[in-house]
Amino acid sequence: MEKNIKFPVVDLSKLNGEERDQTMALIDDACQNWGFFELLNHGIPYDLMDNIERMTKEHYKKFMEQKFKEMLRSKGLDTLETEVENVDWESTFFLHHLPQTNLYDIPDMSDEYRAAMKDFGKRLENLAEELLDLLCENLGLEKGYLKKVFRGTNGPTFGTKVSNYPPCPKPEMIKGLRAHTDAGGLILLFQDDKVSGLQLLKDGVWVDVPPLKHSIVINLGDQLEVITNGKYKSIMHRVMTQKEGNRMSIASFYNPGSDAEISPAPSLVEKCSDEYPSFVFDDYMKLYAGVKFQPKEPRFEAMKNVAATTDLNPVATVETF
């Protein structure tokens, strides 16, 4: 990390005291200039987080590790003789919470693990909605505006990507997760506090996101950049592989409903400004699925004229929320 760059860390408990204004200003600055910030004292019980970390690592060791090794062999990645640019060094599974859950369809999860993830998911959902209202306050929008936009007809979409990034013998040859911006709304990440790897691109420099115990890392997706007409930004980020340690990552995505109509908030559109596009969220996701690892700007331009999406040369389909 560059000298004099201080990653924004927000103590959410200070919203209830004399430092509320400074805390709100820190959140606003982070949304404008970083697209990321890290939350402490967010209200989610630490013992719940500790249990989830323990069970996630146990689940990987017992049910996922061998599958990951078999995947490496099947794709010829067990030797890594040359640099790989089209595959990620990660083991994942996906939980869907809203509008419908698949929690009881995931194989090999213990009852204790399912119950903990259900509890954790609900607490993260509440935290996401609290944060969206804080963003509204900073943006001068009516309280509840962002939640209403996200709601669509059937409510928001909310899901969790549970990932492990195992040790890699040649980190210089492959990324844990290639650089991208997130398509959706608000992302809440519970990451390993011992094994690092997450980086974001700030002012042309890759900056480490510090692994802090019991923190929740927040980042903004493309939809919030559109709704704020570019005042807030989604930021390129990636996961670097490491020679030592297995990095846990539990990323939860609070996204608009599939039929939600996304457009810049009228009060944030200045006269003669280069306005962001308007579209239905599901249409954006169909485009994103094929061009996740490409820059966001062509996606925004393409959504102004959906017929132009074929010019983006979709390269790979990914599971998204």
N, C-alpha and C positions, 0 to 999 in steps of 0.2 A: 504494500500500500504506500502511496506517495506520502511524503512528509506533509504535515499540516492538513491532511484530509481526515476529518473525524466523522466516522459513520454515525448517522443519527440514531440515537437510542432514546426511547420515550418511556418515562415512568408514568404509567397511566393513572396511578394513585394520586398524582399531583393535580389532576383535574378537579379534585374535590377540595383544594386548598388555595393558598395565596398565590401559588405559581401556575394557576390555570391559564392565564393569558400567555405566559412564556411557553407553556406546554402546547397550547393550541398553535402558537406561532412556529414551534419546532415541527409539528406535524405538517403544517402548511408548507414550510420550506422544504421538508423532505419530499412531499408529494410533487412539488414544482421542480426540484433540482436533483433529486435522487431516484424517485419512483419506488423507493424502498425505505423502510425504517424498522427498527427492532423494538418490540414491546416488552417491558418489564412490569410486574405487578398488575397483570391483566385480569386477575380474578379466577383463572382456571387453577384448580387445586394442584399443588406440586406432586402430591402423592399419586394422583391420577396420571399425571404426565410420566412419573417414574415407572408406574406399573405398565403403561402403554409402551414405553421404551423397552422395558424388560421383555414383554411378551412379543413385541415386534421383532426383536433380535432373536428370541427363541424360535419364533415361527419361521424366520428366514433359515436359521441353522437346521431346523428339523425338516422343513418342507420345500424350501426354495433353493437352497445352496446347490444341491445336486442338479436340479433343473438348469440352473445358471451355468454350471460347468458343462453340461450336455449341450446347451445352446452355443457356448464358445466353440466346442469341438465341431458342431454341425456347421458353423459358419467359418471355420478355419481361423478362429481368433485365439486359439490356445497358445500360439507361438508369437503372434504380432511381429512379423518380420518387416512389414511395411506400414506406413501411417494409414489409419482407417478413418474415413470421413463421413460414412453413411450409416454407422451403427453406434449405439450408445452402450457404455459399460455399466449397465444397471439391471437390477432385478426388481420387478414391480408387480403390484396388483391394484385393482381399482375398486373403491367402495362408492356406491351411489346412495345419497341420503334423501335428496329432493329432486323431482316431485315424488318419486317412489324409491324405496330402498331395495338394495340387493344384498344387504348385510347377511341375511340368512341363507343366501345362495352360494356364498364363497366357501369352497371346500377347505377342510383342515383347520378351521378356526375353532378354538376352544370356546365354550360358553362364556368363560370369564373374559376372554379377549373380545368377543362380540359385544358383551355388555359394556366393557370399558370404551370401545370405539363408538358405540351408540351414545354414551354419555358425553364423550369428548366431542363428537360431532355436533351434538345439540349445543354445547357450550361455545364451540367455535361459531356456529350459526348465529347465536346471540351476540357474540363479540363482533362478528362481521357487521351486523345490523347497527350495533352501537357505533362502530367506526364510520359507517356510511353517513350516519347523522352528524358526526363530528366533521366530516368532510363537507357536508351541506352547510354547516355553520360557518366554516372557513370560506366557503365559496359564495356566501350570501344567498344560498338557495333555501327555500322553505324546508323546514324539518320534515323528513320523510320523502323528499323529492326523489332521491336516488333509489330508495327502496321501492317506491311506486313505479319508477321506470323499469326496474329489474323484474317486477312482479309479472308482467304480461297477463295472460288469461289464467294460467294455472300456478302462479307463484314462481319463485326463482329456481334455478338449477343449482344444486350443491352436491359436491362429491369430493372424494379424497383419493389421492395417489400415494400409495405406500411403497416406498423405494428403499432399496439397499444398494450401496455402491461398494462392492467388494474390493479388496486390495488388487492392484494391477501391477504386474511385473515390469511393464514398460509404459509409465504414465505419459511419456512424450509421444506415444503412438496413437492414443485414442482418448476421447473425452468421456467423462461419466455421462454428461448430457450436453449436447451441442448447443451453441448460443442461439437464443430465441427471445422474443417477448411473449408473454402469456396473452391468449386471445380474450379472456373473459373479463371479470370485474375486479374482485378483491381476492387476493391469495393470502392464506394464513399458513405459515410453515413452522412446524415443530421439527427442528433439526438436531442432529448429533452435536453435543457440546464438547466432544473430545476429538473428533475427526473432522477437519475442515474440508473445504472444496468448493463451496458456492462463491461465485464471483459475479459482479455486475460491471457493466461498462459505463464509466463516468468520464466525460471530457476526453474520450479517446484512450483511457487507461483502465485496465482491468483491476478492480478493487475487491479485496476479500470482504465477504460478509462475516463478521466475527461470530464464532460459535459461543454463545453465552448460555449458561445453564438456566433452564426453565423459561427461556424467552420464547416469544412468538414473532417470527419475522413476517412483516407485511410487505407485499408488493402490489403494484397497480397493474391491471391488465389493459388491453387495448380499448375496451369499452369505456373505461373511465377517461381515457385520453379523448375519445370522441365526444362524450357527454360534456366534458369540461372545455371542449373546443381547443384542446391543446394546452390549457393552463397547467393541468397535471399530466404526467408522462408515464407511459409504460416503457420499461428499460430492458435492453438486451442483458441477459444473464446466462451463465453456464455453470456446469459442475466439472471440476478437474478431478481426474483420478489420482489416487495416492498409492504409494508402494506399501504403506503400513495402515492397518485399521480398516474396519468395515463401517462406512458412514451410513447412518440411518437418516431418512428424510420422509416426513409425513406432511404432504402439501394438500391443503383443502381449498377448493375453488368455489367461491360464492359468486355465481354468474347469473345473468339475466335468464328468464324463462325463454324457451325456444321461440315463442312468437312475440317476444318483447320488441317494441319498436324503439330503436336506438337512434338518437340524433343529438346534436349539441343543444344544451339548455339555452333557451332564447335569451335569457339575461346575460349569458356569457359570450354571446355573438356580437362583436363590435361591427360597426358599419365599415364596409370595404375590407373586412378581414377575410382571409382565405379559410372559408368555413369547412369543417369536416363533413363527411357524408352522412346521410340518413339511410337506415336499412333495418331489416328484420334480423335479429341476432342469429337465428338458425342459418340464414343465408351466409352470414359472415363465417360461421363455423364450418360450413361446407367448403368454403374457399380456404380457410386456414388449415384444414386437415391435410391439404396437399402441399402447403407452402410454409409450414411452421418455422422452418429453419432459414427462411429468407427474410429480408427486411420488411418492416411493417408498412412503410410508406407506400409501396406499390399496392398493397392490399387496400389501403384507404382510398387510393385513387381508383382502383378497380371497382370498389363498391359504389363510386359515383356513377359508374356505368357498368352494370353487371355483365354486359356483353363482353367487356374487356378482360374478364377474368381468365380467358383462355390464353392470354398473352403472358401469364405468370409461370407457365410451364410447371404445373404441380408435379412433385417428385416423389412424395411418400405419404401414405395415409397414417395418421396417428390417432390414438384414442384420446378424446378430449371431453371436457364436461360442458 
